[in-house]
Amino acid sequence: MRRRRPGEHLLVGLGLVLLAFALRTYGLEIQSLWADEGTSVALAPRPLVRIALDASRDIHPPLYYFTLHAWVALVGTGVFAVRGLSAVYGTLLVAVTYALGRRWFGRVGGTVAGLAAALSPFAVHYSQETRMYILMALLGALSWAAFARYLERPSPGRLAVWWPVALAAAYTHYFGGAVVVAQNVVWVLRAWRERWAPAKWAWWAGAHVGLAAAYIPWLYLSRQTLLNWPAISQPFGPAFLAREVLRTFSLGPNVPPTWSPWLWGFLALIAASAVGARRAGWPGLFAFAWWLVPPGLMLILSALDRPFYDAKFLIVALPGYHLVLGLGARAAAELIRRPAWSWPVTAAAMTLLVGAAVVPLRNEWTDPAYWRDDYRGIARTIEATAGPDDAIMLLGPGQIEILDYYYKGPLPRYPMPRRRPPDPEATVRELESIARRHRRLYAVLWAQQESDPEGIIEGWLNANAFKAGDRWYGNVRLAVYEFGDLRDRLEPVGARFGDGVVLAQAAVAPEEVIAGDAVRVELVWRPAQAPQAELVVFAQVLDAGNHIVGQYDGRPAATPSTAWEPGQAYRGRLGVPVLPGTPPGTYRLIVGLYDRATGRRLPVAGGGDALTLADVRVRRPPVPPTADALDAAVRRRVPLGEVSLVGWRFNKLGFDHAPETPLAPGDPLSVILFWRAGRQAPDLPPMTLELVAPDGRLAAAWPWEPLEGRYPPEKWQAGEVVRDPQVRFLPGDLPAGTARLRLVIDGRRVELGTLVVRVP
């Protein structure tokens, strides 16, 4: 048998703590703070009494905010600083989990439980968020440690150690009380089985009376918020909850909600732990109760009142799950009945934990599809594109704090609606007032179902303003509206689309815009027969090479086309933004309709599938746009003599909304480069765009002339940013795999990135 070295468990524990700290501090600033984190940061510097009062209106208890108050007084309110507190809490949770696992389930159980806690994508995610969830899990773990010691030798002194920790968990989050429920299940079983004396029952009951007495003042203070808080999820059943708990606790929130082969390994450990729980004694029951009772309590409470499933509320049970995995590893080693096999079993379990964590953690740090709401990106977009006459409207509770954290500009902010539920007449009056005072409105839309369930605000804007943009930043949306009235400029058109939708009138203004501004378009549709499909209107600004430099897609009118009646007129307003960096010149504005379900465009009587409405002249902006204003997927400055490449993007033509879409041999590839001139009329050496095939050979070499000669460099001004869109067709014999795209200029190679090729 392998001899244990003195202090071995301390070295293992130290290694796990260092690993946990590294994972929890890596990339803390990669993602933007989101709305709830903005609330935390806004509350933290306030006086403690004010924090408690404001927290009571924000639903959550105040203890986490109190600790953050002390933390930011020491380290400040930078993104790394405010998230650092959760990283510390998450690291301490790993230490507690390892210590309990070692104490309850020995070397193998402790090591596996500690590694599961250190690598847990679920725990890492919430250890990198400025919210209370990981603190709730830590306090829950500490309360279990104190509770276990109390059960070893029940006494008032040990009960006094448990009591404040349990209260602290409840004062961190309402569901922190779930650990007390789980501990009561274990306590009653133990007391009943061992026939404890009435005095012990009295002490235990008295402790709970004390918990209630200490918690009732907070419940009274926050009673209105608690009573009026809506359901936060759809109703759910046991099967859904069991599946989600297994998936989330094992793989975290940053993977698709589908079954993964890794889950079979976790199920094997759980099955082994169920077999070994009896031999483990009371600690085995502790681990299973810690893990299973909170989800069961959530299921019962949601059925009785309002559904409130959210995986993050269950993080209080996560350490129990990790201890169950540790117990499973120990039980598997014991089932083999060969002591020498304990380390191979441990190694197999550790391999499972490492392998299952790789993709979720990679997504956490590198895949924006899984990231939190990007308020940093919203603020940068507004700063880069807004003018002095613009304004910001915030729809959704609590957004003002997070936007003000990132946006430091002078634009006025309008939090709306002013009351919940909204007063329709007062809301419309305020919107009309905003429209009179401002040229453009940036509408930051979040939690619309809670703030404006009837859609009063967005409905009014869609009917009375010109939507010039609509983009998601995670679960928050930035819609841009232009104000103005074109009714007096409507002119007859009479163009027929498809079998019977007539564009009766149209107006376009202004006829000359600065790159980065929008062209306003008003359209009046008159269907000859009711459309059978839901129609979408598209409007595009095209250059002489038919490259899109501005686009809008949306409803043709406020009333959905499926509800149109023959002969009636339906008015629609839209704004077509001319993308920043578009060179000066004359462009075509076209409009058309397509079927939302199929994407098929409706033909225009007389030929074609779009109608040219007007020519639009684009002027150079007085100040060149910043990098944040560009529609570049990669923003990086590459000096190339008298010009700099400041960004680029490439994807299958027509798939700007899904740039990761694979291409097939022969497909058109849209490539957009962004240049910044170092001086007037810069000199550019010859350039070549090269495609390197998956097998490493040079598959294509295309000469690259900026803007295909339509706006030659001799016309560029010093500091001007030029958007350069072009299209190339992939070779027909390109093999499947990952190809590389690069730009070669004056002998220098600039790697642009990779694209996925699939052969049909």
VEXSELUM-89371 format. One record per residue (C-alpha): x, y, z; residue in one letter; residue number from 1. Coordinates in steps of 0.2 Angstrom, whole numbers, plus 2048, in hexadecimal, padded with zeros to 3 digits. Each point is the difference from the previous one (the first is absolute). Layout:
BEGIN
   x   y   z nuti rose
   X   Y   Z    A  NUM
...
This chain:
BEGIN
   x   y   z nuti rose
 800 800 800    M    1
 806 811 7FC    R    2
 806 80A 80F    R    3
 7F8 811 804    R    4
 80D 80E 802    R    5
 7FD 80C 80E    P    6
 7F8 810 7F9    G    7
 7FA 7F8 7F0    E    8
 7EE 806 802    H    9
 807 812 803    L   10
 809 7FF 7F0    L   11
 7F2 7F9 7F6    V   12
 7F4 80D 808    G   13
 80C 80E 7FB    L   14
 801 7FA 7EF    G   15
 7EE 800 7FE    L   16
 7FE 811 807    V   17
 80D 807 7F4    L   18
 7F7 7F8 7F2    L   19
 7F0 807 805    A   20
 806 811 802    F   21
 809 800 7EF    A   22
 7F0 7FA 7F8    L   23
 7F5 80D 809    R   24
 80B 80F 7FC    T   25
 805 7FC 7EE    Y   26
 7F6 80B 7F4    G   27
 7F7 809 80E    L   28
 7FF 810 7F4    E   29
 7FC 7F7 7F0    I   30
 7ED 801 802    Q   31
 7F6 810 803    S   32
 7F7 802 810    L   33
 7EE 7FE 7FD    W   34
 7F0 808 808    A   35
 800 7F7 811    D   36
 813 802 802    E   37
 7FD 813 7FC    G   38
 7F3 800 80F    T   39
 80D 7F8 80B    S   40
 80D 80D 7FC    V   41
 7F4 80E 802    A   42
 7FA 7FA 811    L   43
 812 7FC 807    A   44
 806 812 803    P   45
 7F0 806 809    R   46
 7FE 800 813    P   47
 7FB 7F0 808    L   48
 7EF 806 805    V   49
 7FD 806 7EE    R   50
 806 7F0 7F9    I   51
 7F4 7F6 80A    A   52
 7F1 80B 7FB    L   53
 805 800 7EE    D   54
 803 7ED 800    A   55
 7EE 7FD 807    S   56
 7F9 808 7F1    R   57
 80C 7F5 7F5    D   58
 7FA 7F0 807    I   59
 810 7F9 807    H   60
 806 800 812    P   61
 80E 80C 804    P   62
 80F 7F6 808    L   63
 809 7FE 7EF    Y   64
 7FF 813 7FD    Y   65
 807 803 811    F   66
 80F 7F6 7FD    T   67
 802 808 7EF    L   68
 7FF 811 808    H   69
 80F 7FC 80A    A   70
 809 7F8 7F2    W   71
 7FE 80F 7F4    V   72
 806 80C 80D    A   73
 810 7F7 7FF    L   74
 802 7FB 7EE    V   75
 7F5 80C 7F6    G   76
 7F2 7FC 7F3    T   77
 80A 7FA 7F1    G   78
 7F9 7F1 7F8    V   79
 80E 7F5 806    F   80
 7FF 807 811    A   81
 7ED 7FE 803    V   82
 800 7EE 7F9    R   83
 810 7FC 80A    G   84
 7F5 7FE 810    L   85
 7F6 7F2 7F8    S   86
 810 7F8 7FA    A   87
 806 800 812    V   88
 7F0 7F9 806    Y   89
 801 7F2 7F3    G   90
 811 7FC 804    T   91
 7FC 7FE 813    L   92
 7F1 7F5 7FB    L   93
 80C 7F4 7F8    V   94
 80B 7FF 80F    A   95
 7F1 7FC 80B    V   96
 7FA 7F3 7F4    T   97
 810 7F7 800    Y   98
 802 801 813    A   99
 7EE 7F9 802    L  100
 804 7F2 7F3    G  101
 810 7FB 808    R  102
 7F8 800 811    R  103
 7F0 7F6 7FB    W  104
 807 7F5 7F1    F  105
 812 7FF 802    G  106
 80F 803 7F4    R  107
 7F7 7FB 7F0    V  108
 7EF 807 804    G  109
 808 811 806    G  110
 80C 801 7F1    T  111
 7F2 7FD 7F3    V  112
 7F3 80B 809    A  113
 80D 80E 801    G  114
 805 7FE 7EE    L  115
 7EE 800 7FA    A  116
 7FD 810 80A    A  117
 810 808 7F9    A  118
 7FC 7FC 7EE    L  119
 7ED 802 801    S  120
 7FA 80B 7F1    P  121
 7F1 805 80A    F  122
 80A 806 80F    A  123
 80D 809 7F5    V  124
 7F2 809 7F7    H  125
 7F8 807 810    Y  126
 811 803 808    S  127
 803 80D 7F2    Q  128
 7EF 809 803    E  129
 7FE 80F 80B    T  130
 7F1 7F8 808    R  131
 7FB 7F6 810    M  132
 7FF 7EE 7FA    Y  133
 811 7FA 803    I  134
 800 808 812    L  135
 7EF 7F7 803    M  136
 809 7EF 7FB    A  137
 80F 804 80B    L  138
 7F5 804 80F    L  139
 7F6 7F1 7FD    G  140
 810 7F5 800    A  141
 806 808 810    L  142
 7EF 7FD 808    S  143
 801 7EE 7FB    W  144
 811 7FE 808    A  145
 7FA 808 810    A  146
 7F0 7F5 800    F  147
 80A 7F0 7FD    A  148
 80B 805 80F    R  149
 7F1 803 80A    Y  150
 7F8 7EF 7FC    L  151
 811 7F8 806    E  152
 7FD 806 811    R  153
 7F0 80A 802    P  154
 802 80F 80C    S  155
 7FA 812 802    P  156
 812 806 7FC    G  157
 801 7F7 7EF    R  158
 7EE 805 7FC    L  159
 805 812 803    A  160
 80E 7FE 7F3    V  161
 7F4 7FA 7F3    W  162
 7F2 80D 804    W  163
 808 810 7F9    P  164
 807 7F7 7F0    V  165
 7EE 7FA 7FC    A  166
 7F9 811 803    L  167
 80D 808 7F5    A  168
 7FC 7F4 7F1    A  169
 7EE 805 801    A  170
 805 813 801    Y  171
 80A 7FD 7F0    T  172
 7F2 7F8 7F6    H  173
 7EF 7FB 804    Y  174
 803 7EE 7F9    F  175
 80F 7FF 80C    G  176
 7F4 7FA 80D    G  177
 7FE 7F0 7F6    A  178
 810 7FA 809    V  179
 7F7 801 810    V  180
 7F1 7F6 7F9    V  181
 80D 7F3 7FB    A  182
 808 800 810    Q  183
 7F0 7FE 809    N  184
 7FC 7F0 7F6    V  185
 811 7F9 806    V  186
 7FD 806 812    W  187
 7EF 7F8 802    V  188
 806 7EF 7F9    L  189
 80F 800 80C    R  190
 7F6 806 80F    A  191
 7F2 7F3 7FC    W  192
 80C 7F2 7FD    R  193
 80A 803 810    E  194
 7F1 805 80B    R  195
 808 811 805    W  196
 7FA 808 810    A  197
 7F3 80D 800    P  198
 80D 80D 805    A  199
 809 7FE 7EF    K  200
 7EF 802 7F7    W  201
 7FD 810 80A    A  202
 811 807 7FD    W  203
 7FE 7FD 7ED    W  204
 7EF 807 800    A  205
 806 80F 80A    G  206
 80D 803 7F3    A  207
 7F3 801 7F2    H  208
 7F5 80C 80A    V  209
 810 80B 801    G  210
 803 7FE 7ED    L  211
 7EE 805 7FD    A  212
 800 80F 80C    A  213
 810 806 7F8    A  214
 7FA 7FF 7EE    Y  215
 7EE 806 802    I  216
 805 813 800    P  217
 808 7FD 7EF    W  218
 7F0 7F7 7FA    L  219
 7F6 80F 806    Y  220
 80B 80D 7F8    L  221
 7FF 7F7 7EF    S  222
 7EE 7FA 801    R  223
 7F9 80A 7F2    Q  224
 80E 7FB 7F4    T  225
 7FE 7EE 804    L  226
 7ED 800 7FE    L  227
 801 809 7EF    N  228
 80F 7F6 7F9    W  229
 7FA 7F7 7F0    P  230
 804 7EE 7FC    A  231
 811 7FE 7F8    I  232
 7FD 7F0 7F6    S  233
 7F4 7F5 7F8    Q  234
 7F8 7F2 80B    P  235
 80C 7F1 800    F  236
 7FF 7EE 806    G  237
 80C 7F3 809    P  238
 807 7F9 7EF    A  239
 805 811 7FA    F  240
 808 805 811    L  241
 809 7F0 801    A  242
 807 802 7EF    R  243
 805 812 802    E  244
 808 7FD 811    V  245
 80B 7F2 7F9    L  246
 805 80A 7F1    R  247
 803 810 808    T  248
 809 7FA 80F    F  249
 80B 7F5 7F5    S  250
 803 80B 7F1    L  251
 7FB 811 805    G  252
 7F6 80D 7F7    P  253
 80B 803 7F1    N  254
 7FC 7F0 7F6    V  255
 7F0 7FD 7F5    P  256
 7F2 7F9 80A    P  257
 802 7EE 7F8    T  258
 805 7F0 807    W  259
 813 7FE 800    S  260
 80A 7EF 801    P  261
 809 807 80F    W  262
 7F1 7FF 80A    L  263
 801 7ED 7FF    W  264
 810 801 80A    G  265
 7F8 80B 80D    F  266
 7F1 7F4 801    L  267
 80C 7F2 803    A  268
 808 809 80F    L  269
 7EF 804 807    I  270
 7FB 7EE 7FF    A  271
 810 7FB 809    A  272
 7FD 80D 80D    S  273
 7EE 7F9 803    A  274
 807 7EF 803    V  275
 80E 807 80B    G  276
 7F4 80C 80A    A  277
 7FB 7F3 80D    R  278
 812 7FB 804    R  279
 804 812 801    A  280
 7F4 803 80E    G  281
 7F9 811 805    W  282
 80C 80A 7F4    P  283
 7F9 7F7 7F1    G  284
 7EE 805 805    L  285
 807 812 803    F  286
 807 801 7EE    A  287
 7F0 7F9 7F8    F  288
 7F4 80B 80B    A  289
 80B 80F 7FC    W  290
 7FF 7FD 7ED    W  291
 7EE 7FA 7FE    L  292
 7F5 809 80D    V  293
 802 811 7F9    P  294
 7FA 7FB 7EE    P  295
 7F2 7F7 808    G  296
 7FB 80F 80A    L  297
 801 80B 7F1    M  298
 7F4 7F4 7F7    L  299
 7F3 800 80E    I  300
 801 813 803    L  301
 7FE 803 7ED    S  302
 7F1 7F4 7FF    A  303
 7F8 809 80F    L  304
 803 812 7FB    D  305
 809 808 7F1    R  306
 80D 7F6 7F6    P  307
 811 806 803    F  308
 80C 7F4 7F8    Y  309
 811 807 7FD    D  310
 810 7F5 801    A  311
 809 80E 80A    K  312
 7F5 7FF 80F    F  313
 805 7ED 801    L  314
 812 804 802    I  315
 7FE 7FE 813    V  316
 7FF 7ED 7FC    A  317
 80F 800 7F5    L  318
 80D 7FB 80D    P  319
 7F5 7F2 806    G  320
 800 7F9 7EE    Y  321
 813 801 7FF    H  322
 801 7F6 811    L  323
 7F4 7F3 7F8    V  324
 80D 7FF 7F2    L  325
 80E 7FE 80C    G  326
 7F6 7F2 80A    L  327
 7FD 7F8 7EF    G  328
 813 7FF 7FC    A  329
 803 7F9 811    R  330
 7F2 7F3 7FF    A  331
 806 7FB 7EF    A  332
 812 7FD 807    A  333
 7F9 7F6 80E    E  334
 7F5 7F5 7F5    L  335
 80F 7FA 7F7    I  336
 807 7FB 811    R  337
 812 803 7FC    R  338
 808 80E 809    P  339
 80D 802 7F2    A  340
 7F2 805 7F4    W  341
 7FB 80F 80A    S  342
 80B 80C 7F6    W  343
 7FB 7F9 7EF    P  344
 7EE 803 804    V  345
 804 811 806    T  346
 80A 803 7F0    A  347
 7F1 7FB 7F6    A  348
 7F4 80B 809    A  349
 80C 80E 7FF    M  350
 801 7FD 7ED    T  351
 7ED 801 7FF    L  352
 800 810 809    L  353
 80D 808 7F6    V  354
 7F9 7FA 7EF    G  355
 7EF 806 804    A  356
 806 812 805    A  357
 80A 804 7F1    V  358
 7F3 805 7F4    V  359
 7F5 809 80D    P  360
 80E 80A 806    L  361
 807 804 7EF    R  362
 7EE 807 7FB    N  363
 800 80A 811    E  364
 810 809 7FA    W  365
 800 800 7ED    T  366
 7EE 7FE 7F9    D  367
 7F5 810 800    P  368
 7F1 7F5 7FC    A  369
 800 7FB 813    Y  370
 805 810 807    W  371
 7F6 80C 80B    R  372
 7F7 80F 7FA    D  373
 80C 80C 7F8    D  374
 7FD 811 807    Y  375
 812 805 7FD    R  376
 7FD 7FD 7ED    G  377
 7F0 80A 801    I  378
 808 80F 808    A  379
 80E 7FF 7F3    R  380
 7F4 800 7F2    T  381
 7F7 80F 806    I  382
 810 80A 804    E  383
 806 7FC 7EE    A  384
 7F1 804 7F7    T  385
 7F5 80D 80A    A  386
 7FE 812 7FC    G  387
 7FD 80F 80C    P  388
 7ED 800 7FC    D  389
 7FE 7ED 804    D  390
 7F9 7F8 810    A  391
 800 7EF 809    I  392
 7F0 7F7 806    M  393
 802 7F2 80C    L  394
 7F1 7F3 801    L  395
 802 7F4 80E    G  396
 803 802 813    P  397
 812 803 806    G  398
 808 804 7EF    Q  399
 805 812 805    I  400
 80D 7FA 80C    E  401
 809 7F4 7F4    I  402
 7FF 80C 7F1    L  403
 807 80E 80B    D  404
 80E 7F5 805    Y  405
 806 7FF 7EE    Y  406
 7F9 80F 7F7    Y  407
 807 811 806    K  408
 7FA 80A 7F1    G  409
 7F4 80F 802    P  410
 7F0 7F9 7F7    L  411
 7F1 801 80B    P  412
 7F9 7F0 807    R  413
 7ED 7FC 801    Y  414
 7FC 7F1 80B    P  415
 7EF 7FA 7FB    M  416
 7F2 7FC 804    P  417
 800 80B 80F    R  418
 7F4 7F4 809    R  419
 7FB 7EE 800    R  420
 7F4 7FC 7F8    P  421
 803 80E 7F4    P  422
 7F3 80E 7FE    D  423
 7FC 800 7EE    P  424
 7FC 812 7FE    E  425
 80E 807 80A    A  426
 80C 7F4 7F7    T  427
 7FB 806 7EF    V  428
 801 812 805    R  429
 812 7FE 806    E  430
 804 7F7 7F0    L  431
 7F9 80E 7F6    E  432
 80A 80D 80A    S  433
 810 7F6 7FD    I  434
 7FC 7FF 7ED    A  435
 7FE 813 800    R  436
 811 803 808    R  437
 80B 7F4 7F8    H  438
 806 7FA 7EF    R  439
 804 7EE 805    R  440
 7FC 7F4 80E    L  441
 80A 7F2 806    Y  442
 7F4 7F4 808    A  443
 808 7F3 80C    V  444
 7F3 7F3 802    L  445
 800 7F3 80E    W  446
 7F4 7F6 80A    A  447
 7F1 807 7F5    Q  448
 7F4 7F3 807    Q  449
 802 807 811    E  450
 801 813 7FC    S  451
 7F5 802 7F1    D  452
 7F6 7F0 7FE    P  453
 7F4 808 7F4    E  454
 80E 807 7F5    G  455
 7FA 812 801    I  456
 811 808 7FE    I  457
 807 7F5 7F2    E  458
 7EF 800 7F7    G  459
 800 813 800    W  460
 812 802 7FA    L  461
 7FD 7F3 7F2    N  462
 7F0 80A 7FB    A  463
 807 812 802    N  464
 813 7FF 7FD    A  465
 80C 7F8 7F3    F  466
 809 7F1 807    K  467
 812 801 7FA    A  468
 807 7F1 809    G  469
 7FC 7F2 80B    D  470
 80E 7F5 808    R  471
 801 7F4 80E    W  472
 80E 801 80D    Y  473
 7FD 7F0 809    G  474
 7EE 801 807    N  475
 7FF 813 7FF    V  476
 7FC 809 7F0    R  477
 805 810 7F9    L  478
 7F4 808 7F4    A  479
 803 810 7F7    V  480
 7F2 80C 7FB    Y  481
 801 80F 7F5    E  482
 7F2 80E 802    F  483
 7F8 80A 7F3    G  484
 7F1 801 7F5    D  485
 7FF 7FC 7EE    L  486
 7ED 800 7FD    R  487
 801 810 7F6    D  488
 80D 7F8 7F4    R  489
 7F7 7F0 7FB    L  490
 7FF 7FD 7EE    E  491
 7F7 7F3 7F6    P  492
 809 7F0 7FB    V  493
 7F3 7F3 7FB    G  494
 80D 7F1 7FF    A  495
 7F8 7EF 802    R  496
 80A 7F3 80A    F  497
 7FB 7ED 7FE    G  498
 7EE 7FD 7FD    D  499
 7F8 80F 807    G  500
 80A 80B 80D    V  501
 801 811 7F8    V  502
 80C 80E 807    L  503
 7F4 80E 7FD    A  504
 80B 80F 807    Q  505
 812 803 806    A  506
 80B 80E 807    A  507
 812 800 802    V  508
 80A 80D 80A    A  509
 80D 807 801    P  510
 807 7FE 7EF    E  511
 812 803 807    E  512
 806 7F9 810    V  513
 811 7FE 809    I  514
 807 7EF 801    A  515
 7FA 7F9 811    G  516
 7EF 809 7FF    D  517
 7EF 7F8 7FA    A  518
 7F5 803 7F1    V  519
 7EE 801 805    R  520
 7F3 7F7 7F6    V  521
 7ED 800 801    E  522
 7F6 7F3 7F6    L  523
 7ED 7FE 7FE    V  524
 7FB 7EF 7FB    W  525
 7EF 7FB 7F9    R  526
 7FD 7EE 7FD    P  527
 7F4 7FA 7F2    A  528
 7FE 7F0 809    Q  529
 804 7FA 812    A  530
 812 7F9 801    P  531
 800 7EE 805    Q  532
 812 801 807    A  533
 809 80C 80C    E  534
 809 80C 7F6    L  535
 810 809 804    V  536
 806 811 7F8    V  537
 812 802 7FC    F  538
 808 810 7FB    A  539
 812 801 7FA    Q  540
 80C 80E 7FB    V  541
 80C 7F9 7F2    L  542
 810 806 7F9    D  543
 804 7FF 7ED    A  544
 807 7EE 803    G  545
 7EF 7FB 808    N  546
 809 7FE 811    H  547
 7F4 804 80F    I  548
 805 80F 80A    V  549
 7F0 802 809    G  550
 7F2 7F4 804    Q  551
 7EF 7FF 809    Y  552
 7F5 7F0 802    D  553
 7F0 801 80A    G  554
 7ED 801 7FF    R  555
 7F9 80A 7F2    P  556
 7F4 808 80B    A  557
 7FA 800 812    A  558
 7F3 7F4 7FC    T  559
 806 7EF 7FC    P  560
 7FE 7FB 7ED    S  561
 7F6 7F1 805    T  562
 7F2 80C 807    A  563
 7FF 80B 7F1    W  564
 7EF 802 7F7    E  565
 7FF 803 7EE    P  566
 7FE 812 7FB    G  567
 806 807 810    Q  568
 80F 80B 802    A  569
 80E 7FB 80C    Y  570
 80E 80D 804    R  571
 812 7FA 804    G  572
 80F 80A 806    R  573
 812 7FB 7FF    L  574
 811 807 801    G  575
 80F 7F9 7F6    V  576
 810 804 808    P  577
 80F 803 7F5    V  578
 80E 7F7 808    L  579
 80F 80A 807    P  580
 80F 800 7F4    G  581
 7F5 800 7F0    T  582
 809 80B 7F4    P  583
 7F8 810 7F9    P  584
 7F7 7FE 7F0    G  585
 7EE 7FC 7F9    T  586
 7F7 7F0 805    Y  587
 7F0 7F7 7FB    R  588
 7F2 7FD 80D    L  589
 7F6 7F1 7FC    I  590
 7F1 7F8 809    V  591
 7F7 7EF 7FF    G  592
 7F6 7F3 809    L  593
 804 7EE 804    Y  594
 7F7 7F1 809    D  595
 807 7FF 812    R  596
 7FE 7ED 800    A  597
 809 7FC 7F0    T  598
 80A 810 7FD    G  599
 7FA 800 7EE    R  600
 7FE 812 7F9    R  601
 7F0 805 7F7    L  602
 802 804 7EE    P  603
 7FD 812 7FA    V  604
 7F4 803 7F2    A  605
 80B 804 7F1    G  606
 80F 7F6 805    G  607
 80C 7FE 80F    G  608
 7FD 7FD 812    D  609
 803 811 807    A  610
 7FB 812 7FC    L  611
 80C 80F 7FF    T  612
 7F8 80E 80A    L  613
 80E 80E 7FF    A  614
 812 804 7FE    D  615
 808 805 810    V  616
 810 80B 801    R  617
 80C 7FC 80E    V  618
 80C 80C 808    R  619
 810 7FE 80A    R  620
 7FD 803 813    P  621
 809 80F 807    P  622
 808 7F4 80D    V  623
 806 7EF 7FB    P  624
 7F6 7F2 809    P  625
 809 7F6 80E    T  626
 803 7EE 7FF    A  627
 7F1 7FC 80B    D  628
 7F4 808 7F3    A  629
 806 7F4 7F2    L  630
 7F7 7F0 7FC    D  631
 811 7F6 801    A  632
 800 7EF 808    A  633
 813 803 804    V  634
 806 811 806    R  635
 813 800 7FF    R  636
 80C 80E 7F9    R  637
 80D 7F9 7F4    V  638
 80B 80E 7FA    P  639
 804 7FE 7ED    L  640
 80A 80F 7FB    G  641
 7F6 80F 7FC    E  642
 7EF 7F7 805    V  643
 7FB 7F5 80E    S  644
 7F4 7F1 800    L  645
 7F5 803 80F    V  646
 7F4 7F2 7FF    G  647
 7F8 7F3 7F5    W  648
 7F2 7F3 7FE    R  649
 7FC 7F2 7F4    F  650
 7F2 7F3 7FE    N  651
 7F5 7F7 7F4    K  652
 7F8 80E 7F5    L  653
 7EF 804 808    G  654
 804 7F8 811    F  655
 806 810 809    D  656
 7F4 7FB 80E    H  657
 808 7EE 801    A  658
 812 802 7FC    P  659
 804 7EF 806    E  660
 7F6 7F8 7F2    T  661
 80B 7F4 7F7    P  662
 803 802 7ED    L  663
 801 7F4 7F2    A  664
 80B 800 7F1    P  665
 7FB 80D 7F4    G  666
 7F6 80A 80D    D  667
 802 813 800    P  668
 80B 807 80E    L  669
 7FD 811 806    S  670
 80F 809 806    V  671
 800 811 808    I  672
 810 80A 804    L  673
 801 810 80A    F  674
 80E 80C 7FB    W  675
 806 810 809    R  676
 80A 80C 7F6    A  677
 810 806 808    G  678
 801 80F 7F4    R  679
 7F7 808 7F1    Q  680
 800 7F5 7F0    A  681
 80A 7F2 808    P  682
 80B 7F5 7F6    D  683
 7FA 7ED 801    L  684
 80C 7F3 7F9    P  685
 7F8 7F1 7F7    P  686
 7F6 7F4 80B    M  687
 7FA 7EE 7FE    T  688
 7F2 7F7 80A    L  689
 806 7EE 802    E  690
 7F6 7F0 805    L  691
 80A 7F2 807    V  692
 7F7 7F0 7FF    A  693
 7FD 7F4 80E    P  694
 80E 7F5 7F9    D  695
 80C 80E 801    G  696
 802 804 7ED    R  697
 7FC 812 7F9    L  698
 7EE 7FD 7F9    A  699
 7FE 812 7FA    A  700
 809 811 7FE    A  701
 7F4 80E 7FB    W  702
 807 811 7FC    P  703
 7F9 80D 80C    W  704
 7FD 812 7FA    E  705
 7F7 80B 80E    P  706
 7EE 802 7FB    L  707
 803 7F8 7EF    E  708
 806 812 7FA    G  709
 7EF 808 804    R  710
 808 80B 80D    Y  711
 813 800 7FD    P  712
 80D 804 80E    P  713
 805 811 7F7    E  714
 7EF 806 806    K  715
 802 7FB 812    W  716
 802 80E 80E    Q  717
 80C 7FF 80E    A  718
 7F9 7F6 80E    G  719
 7F1 7FA 7F6    E  720
 7F9 7EF 803    V  721
 7FA 7F6 7F1    V  722
 7F5 7F1 800    R  723
 806 7F5 7F2    D  724
 7F3 7F2 7FB    P  725
 804 7F3 7F3    Q  726
 7FA 7EE 7FB    V  727
 80B 7F1 7FB    R  728
 7FA 7EF 7FB    F  729
 808 7F1 808    L  730
 809 7F4 7F4    P  731
 7F5 7F1 7FA    G  732
 80C 7F3 805    D  733
 803 807 812    L  734
 801 7F1 80C    P  735
 7F6 7FF 810    A  736
 808 806 810    G  737
 806 811 808    T  738
 807 80C 7F3    A  739
 80B 80F 804    R  740
 7FD 812 7F9    L  741
 80F 80C 7FF    R  742
 804 811 7F8    L  743
 811 802 7F8    V  744
 806 812 7FE    I  745
 811 805 7FB    D  746
 807 7EE 805    G  747
 7F8 801 811    R  748
 7F3 7F3 805    R  749
 7F1 805 80B    V  750
 7F6 7F1 806    E  751
 7EE 804 800    L  752
 7F9 7F0 807    G  753
 7F8 7F0 7FC    T  754
 7F0 7FA 7F7    L  755
 7F8 7EF 800    V  756
 7FE 7F7 7EF    V  757
 7F3 7F2 7FE    R  758
 7FF 7F6 7F0    V  759
 7EE 7FB 7FC    P  760
